[in-house]
């Protein structure tokens, strides 16, 4: 069973959210202190409607299987 550790929470608001999330080969990533963090949008993975209309993104930074990932 893989170990998952919560490392930190990051909130991006408005324009910062739009500018900070990049696309690399069609996949969303966030540059966290110079490291690319692949993002996984939970509402898409769980096939749920996005409830919030604001432009804020909340990222949960996890360490899993010897790498960091972000869940937005």
C-alpha positions as CSV (number, residue, x, y, z in Angstrom):
1,X,0.0,0.0,0.0
2,X,1.5,3.4,-1.0
3,X,2.2,5.9,1.7
4,X,0.7,9.4,1.1
5,X,1.7,12.4,3.1
6,X,0.0,15.8,3.1
7,X,2.8,18.3,2.6
8,X,0.9,21.6,2.3
9,X,-2.1,23.4,1.0
10,X,-1.9,26.1,-1.7
11,X,-4.7,28.5,-2.6
12,X,-4.5,30.4,-5.9
13,X,-7.1,33.2,-6.4
14,X,-8.4,35.0,-9.5
15,X,-5.6,36.0,-12.0
16,X,-3.0,34.2,-10.0
17,X,-4.9,30.9,-10.6
18,X,-5.2,31.6,-14.4
19,X,-1.5,32.5,-14.7
20,X,0.0,29.9,-12.5
21,X,-1.5,26.7,-13.9
22,X,0.4,25.7,-17.1
23,X,-0.3,23.0,-19.6
24,X,2.5,20.6,-20.6
25,X,1.6,18.0,-23.2
26,X,-2.0,18.7,-22.4
27,X,-1.6,18.1,-18.7
28,X,-2.1,20.8,-16.1
29,X,0.9,21.5,-13.9
30,X,1.7,24.1,-11.2
31,X,5.3,25.4,-10.6
32,X,5.8,25.1,-6.8
33,X,9.1,26.6,-5.8
34,X,10.7,25.8,-9.2
35,X,9.4,22.2,-9.3
36,X,6.6,21.1,-11.7
37,X,3.7,19.6,-9.8
38,X,1.2,17.6,-11.9
39,X,-2.3,18.5,-11.0
40,X,-5.3,16.2,-10.8
41,X,-8.7,17.8,-10.7
42,X,-10.8,15.8,-8.3
43,X,-14.2,17.0,-9.7
44,X,-13.1,15.6,-13.1
45,X,-11.8,12.3,-11.7
46,X,-14.9,11.7,-9.6
47,X,-17.1,12.9,-12.5
48,X,-18.8,15.6,-10.4
49,X,-20.0,19.1,-11.5
50,X,-17.7,21.9,-10.5
51,X,-19.7,23.6,-7.7
52,X,-17.9,26.9,-7.3
53,X,-18.1,29.6,-10.0
54,X,-15.1,31.6,-8.6
55,X,-11.7,31.3,-10.2
56,X,-9.9,30.1,-7.0
57,X,-8.0,26.8,-7.0
58,X,-7.2,25.0,-3.8
59,X,-4.3,22.5,-4.2
60,X,-3.6,19.8,-1.8
61,X,0.1,18.9,-2.2
62,X,0.7,15.2,-1.5
63,X,3.8,13.1,-1.4
64,X,2.9,9.7,-2.8
65,X,5.1,6.9,-4.2
66,X,8.3,9.0,-3.9
67,X,6.9,12.0,-5.9
68,X,4.8,15.0,-5.2
69,X,1.4,15.5,-6.8
70,X,-1.3,18.2,-6.4
71,X,-5.0,17.5,-6.1
72,X,-7.1,20.5,-7.0
